[in-house]
Amino acid sequence: MKYSLPTNNINDYMSRIFTFLLLSVFLFFAPSITNAQNRPYDNGEIMVLSKGAFQSDNYYSNNSFKESTQHNLSTLFRYGLAKNFQLQFGWSAQKDKTDIKNVSSETANVGLKIHLTNDSKFLPALSAVISTNLTFDPDKNPFSPSINMLYEKYISSNLNLNGNFQLTLNEQSGDFRTNYAFNLEADVTNWQTTYVGLRGNSDPFQKEGSTYQQHLEIGMLFWVYDGIVLYPFYDIGLNDSSGDIFNLGALFTLGK
């Protein structure tokens, strides 16, 4: 699939990319800290938590469109249920601001994550997340079961390809929503991971007649303290339906 940046905003896009790359370079040459860490969140992390371990993934994002701005807060609680099985509960709140009005919404979901296979010589590691939203008003918030397939394939000891493909059913309309991600990820040091990837999803706002959002994502994870990881990433919109999104995550883990 071909991706292109809007030419009338190319200087603005390049300026933001350059700023983010400077931050990446700074972290690359920062003093090494001897603590490994894993990529979190369910668009790329293949592993599940060990039995009895608990993790909280907390995110803030700011999505800027031409005519509106979205603010989003989200939390994902994950618990190691048994070997290769993980329970998770997610909550998110979104506020859309325009010159005319402000609209707020909230959603919650519950799911089970299953680690299926390890990375082998010919096949990637695979995991699946089966989940659904929780709804008390199906007319405003339709029941939407989902399956999310995650993959990861190591190219070398510190370089891998990972991502996901997610399919969500809107039971009210019978329509499917799709999400995908494809990342190239490098373990730059034993305390920092950096990645670049492409991602897209069906656009619930149907902006300017487009049905999909597409982004180039640049991000990193770096260890702060035992059990604490910061996760900043930046999405650059690649079509008219896709605003630029700044995201900042903080991850807290209890247990091993």
C-alpha positions as CSV (number, residue, x, y, z in Angstrom):
1,M,0.0,0.0,0.0
2,K,1.4,3.4,-0.9
3,Y,1.6,6.1,1.7
4,S,2.2,9.8,1.0
5,L,2.4,13.0,3.1
6,P,0.2,15.9,2.2
7,T,2.5,18.3,0.3
8,N,1.0,21.5,1.7
9,N,2.0,20.4,5.2
10,I,5.3,18.8,4.4
11,N,7.5,21.4,6.3
12,D,5.3,21.0,9.4
13,Y,5.5,17.2,9.2
14,M,9.3,17.2,8.7
15,S,9.8,19.6,11.6
16,R,7.9,17.2,14.0
17,I,9.8,14.2,12.7
18,F,13.1,15.9,13.2
19,T,12.3,16.8,16.8
20,F,11.3,13.3,17.6
21,L,14.4,11.8,16.0
22,L,16.6,14.2,18.0
23,L,15.0,12.7,21.1
24,S,15.7,9.2,19.9
25,V,19.4,10.0,19.2
26,F,19.7,11.5,22.7
27,L,18.3,8.4,24.3
28,F,20.5,6.2,22.1
29,F,23.7,7.8,23.4
30,A,22.5,8.2,27.0
31,P,24.5,6.1,29.6
32,S,23.5,2.5,29.6
33,I,21.4,1.1,32.5
34,T,21.5,-2.7,33.0
35,N,17.8,-3.4,33.0
36,A,15.9,-5.2,30.2
37,Q,12.3,-4.4,29.4
38,N,9.5,-5.6,27.2
39,R,7.3,-3.8,24.7
40,P,3.8,-3.4,26.3
41,Y,0.4,-2.9,24.9
42,D,-1.5,-5.2,22.6
43,N,-0.5,-3.9,19.2
44,G,2.9,-5.5,19.6
45,E,3.7,-7.3,22.8
46,I,3.5,-11.0,22.1
47,M,4.1,-12.3,25.7
48,V,1.6,-12.6,28.5
49,L,2.3,-11.8,32.2
50,S,3.5,-14.7,34.4
51,K,1.0,-16.2,36.8
52,G,0.1,-13.8,39.6
53,A,1.8,-10.8,38.0
54,F,-0.1,-7.5,37.6
55,Q,0.5,-4.6,35.1
56,S,-1.2,-1.3,34.6
57,D,-0.7,0.5,31.2
58,N,-1.8,4.1,31.4
59,Y,-1.9,6.4,28.4
60,Y,-2.7,10.0,27.4
61,S,-3.1,11.0,23.7
62,N,-3.8,14.2,21.9
63,N,-5.1,13.9,18.3
64,S,-5.2,17.1,16.2
65,F,-7.4,17.3,13.2
66,K,-7.9,20.4,11.0
67,E,-11.3,21.3,12.6
68,S,-11.1,19.5,16.0
69,T,-8.9,18.1,18.7
70,Q,-9.3,14.8,20.6
71,H,-8.0,14.1,24.1
72,N,-8.0,10.5,25.3
73,L,-7.1,8.9,28.6
74,S,-6.9,5.1,28.8
75,T,-5.9,2.4,31.2
76,L,-5.3,-1.3,30.6
77,F,-5.1,-3.6,33.7
78,R,-3.4,-7.0,33.0
79,Y,-3.2,-10.0,35.3
80,G,-1.3,-13.3,34.8
81,L,-4.1,-15.9,35.2
82,A,-2.1,-19.0,34.4
83,K,0.8,-20.1,32.1
84,N,0.1,-18.6,28.7
85,F,-3.2,-17.0,29.9
86,Q,-3.8,-13.4,30.9
87,L,-6.9,-11.5,31.9
88,Q,-7.3,-7.8,31.1
89,F,-9.6,-5.0,31.7
90,G,-9.5,-1.7,29.7
91,W,-11.1,1.7,30.2
92,S,-10.8,4.8,28.1
93,A,-12.4,8.3,28.0
94,Q,-12.4,10.6,25.0
95,K,-13.2,14.3,24.6
96,D,-13.7,15.9,21.2
97,K,-13.3,19.7,21.1
98,T,-14.5,21.8,18.2
99,D,-15.3,25.5,17.8
100,I,-19.0,24.6,18.1
101,K,-19.2,22.0,20.9
102,N,-17.4,19.5,23.1
103,V,-18.4,15.9,23.2
104,S,-17.3,13.3,25.8
105,S,-17.5,9.5,25.8
106,E,-16.3,6.6,27.8
107,T,-15.9,2.8,27.1
108,A,-14.7,-0.3,29.0
109,N,-13.8,-3.7,27.8
110,V,-12.8,-7.1,29.2
111,G,-10.6,-9.7,27.5
112,L,-8.5,-12.9,27.6
113,K,-5.0,-13.0,26.1
114,I,-3.6,-16.4,25.1
115,H,0.1,-17.0,24.1
116,L,-0.1,-19.5,21.2
117,T,3.3,-20.2,19.8
118,N,7.0,-19.2,20.3
119,D,9.2,-17.8,17.6
120,S,10.6,-20.6,15.5
121,K,12.9,-21.0,12.5
122,F,10.2,-20.5,10.0
123,L,7.1,-19.3,11.9
124,P,6.6,-16.2,14.0
125,A,5.4,-16.1,17.6
126,L,1.7,-15.7,17.9
127,S,-0.8,-14.6,20.6
128,A,-4.5,-13.8,20.5
129,V,-6.7,-11.5,22.5
130,I,-10.4,-12.2,22.6
131,S,-12.4,-9.3,24.1
132,T,-15.6,-7.3,24.1
133,N,-16.8,-4.0,25.2
134,L,-19.1,-3.6,28.2
135,T,-22.3,-1.9,27.4
136,F,-25.6,-0.9,29.2
137,D,-27.0,1.0,26.2
138,P,-26.6,-1.0,23.0
139,D,-28.2,1.8,20.9
140,K,-25.5,4.3,21.8
141,N,-22.7,1.8,22.5
142,P,-23.3,-1.4,20.5
143,F,-22.0,-4.7,21.7
144,S,-18.7,-5.3,19.8
145,P,-16.8,-8.6,20.3
146,S,-13.3,-8.6,18.9
147,I,-10.3,-10.9,18.1
148,N,-6.8,-9.5,17.9
149,M,-4.0,-11.6,16.4
150,L,-0.5,-10.6,17.5
151,Y,2.8,-11.7,15.8
152,E,6.5,-11.3,16.3
153,K,9.5,-12.6,14.3
154,Y,13.1,-11.9,15.3
155,I,15.5,-11.1,12.5
156,S,18.5,-11.0,14.8
157,S,19.2,-11.0,18.5
158,N,18.1,-7.3,18.9
159,L,15.9,-6.7,15.8
160,N,12.4,-8.0,15.2
161,L,9.2,-7.5,13.2
162,N,5.9,-7.3,15.2
163,G,2.4,-6.1,15.0
164,N,-1.2,-7.1,14.9
165,F,-4.4,-7.6,13.0
166,Q,-7.7,-7.0,14.8
167,L,-11.3,-7.6,13.7
168,T,-14.2,-6.2,15.6
169,L,-17.9,-6.8,14.9
170,N,-20.6,-4.2,15.5
171,E,-23.5,-6.5,16.3
172,Q,-26.1,-3.7,15.8
173,S,-25.1,-2.9,12.2
174,G,-23.3,-6.2,11.3
175,D,-20.2,-4.2,10.1
176,F,-16.6,-5.1,10.8
177,R,-14.0,-2.7,12.0
178,T,-10.3,-3.6,11.2
179,N,-7.1,-2.5,12.8
180,Y,-3.5,-3.4,11.8
181,A,0.0,-2.6,12.8
182,F,3.4,-3.5,11.3
183,N,6.5,-2.5,13.3
184,L,10.3,-2.8,12.9
185,E,11.7,-2.8,16.4
186,A,15.2,-2.6,17.7
187,D,16.6,-3.2,21.2
188,V,19.0,-0.3,21.1
189,T,20.4,-0.8,24.6
190,N,19.4,-3.2,27.4
191,W,17.2,-0.4,28.8
192,Q,15.7,1.1,25.6
193,T,13.7,-0.1,22.7
194,T,12.9,2.1,19.6
195,Y,10.6,1.2,16.7
196,V,9.0,2.6,13.6
197,G,5.8,1.2,12.0
198,L,2.7,1.6,9.9
199,R,-0.8,1.3,11.3
200,G,-4.3,1.8,10.1
201,N,-7.9,1.4,11.3
202,S,-11.4,2.0,10.1
203,D,-12.4,5.6,10.8
204,P,-15.6,5.9,12.9
205,F,-15.9,9.6,12.1
206,Q,-16.0,9.1,8.3
207,K,-14.1,12.3,7.7
208,E,-14.1,13.7,4.2
209,G,-15.5,10.5,2.8
210,S,-12.6,8.4,3.8
211,T,-13.2,5.1,5.7
212,Y,-9.7,4.5,7.0
213,Q,-7.1,6.2,9.1
214,Q,-3.4,5.6,8.4
215,H,-0.4,6.6,10.4
216,L,3.4,6.4,10.5
217,E,4.3,5.7,14.1
218,I,7.7,6.4,15.7
219,G,8.1,5.4,19.3
220,M,10.3,4.1,22.1
221,L,10.2,2.5,25.5
222,F,12.7,3.1,28.2
223,W,13.2,1.7,31.7
224,V,12.9,4.2,34.6
225,Y,13.0,2.0,37.6
226,D,12.2,-1.7,38.5
227,G,8.6,-2.2,37.4
228,I,8.3,1.3,35.7
229,V,8.6,1.9,32.0
230,L,7.8,5.1,30.0
231,Y,6.4,4.7,26.5
232,P,6.2,7.9,24.3
233,F,5.2,7.5,20.7
234,Y,4.1,9.8,17.9
235,D,1.6,9.1,15.0
236,I,1.9,11.1,11.8
237,G,-1.3,11.1,9.8
238,L,-0.9,9.9,6.2
239,N,-4.3,10.8,4.8
240,D,-6.9,13.5,5.3
241,S,-8.8,11.4,7.8
242,S,-5.8,10.9,10.0
243,G,-4.7,13.6,12.5
244,D,-1.3,13.7,14.2
245,I,-1.4,12.0,17.5
246,F,1.0,12.5,20.4
247,N,0.9,9.6,23.0
248,L,2.6,9.2,26.4
249,G,2.3,5.9,28.3
250,A,3.5,4.9,31.8
251,L,3.6,1.2,32.7
252,F,3.7,-0.2,36.2
253,T,4.3,-3.9,36.9
254,L,4.0,-5.9,40.1
255,G,5.4,-9.4,40.3
256,K,7.6,-11.2,37.7
